[in-house]
Amino acid sequence: MRALLALALLLATPAIACDPDEMERAMTEVCTAATSGAAEAVEAALPLAGADEAAALQTQLITLRRVCAEGDPALAARDAARLSRLAGRIEARAERPRPASL
């Protein structure tokens, strides 16, 4: 009886993993998480960014959201990481101590 139950569980697992609705839900979660993290980084960097940098950050965030909506989670995750790194560089640059003038 246990062997039959174990076999039934093993056979049911691939069907769950290949469920298109479940896969779509998972891809949406990946995109949402990636976009949310990048949006937080952008929001933190905007006050420290120059006008051109702020415009670029906002444009890239809009593009990221579009990529996510089109359903390419791998591309969205990669772009979110790049955008977050750019925002982090802007923050780090602003937090560096300025050299003392002579």
Secondary structure, DSSP 8 states (H G I E B T S, - for coil): -HHHHHHHHHHHHHHHHT-HHHHHHHHHHHHHHHHHHHHHHHHHHGGGS-HHHHHHHHHHHHHHHHHHHTT-HHHHHHHHHHHHHHHHHHHHHHHS------
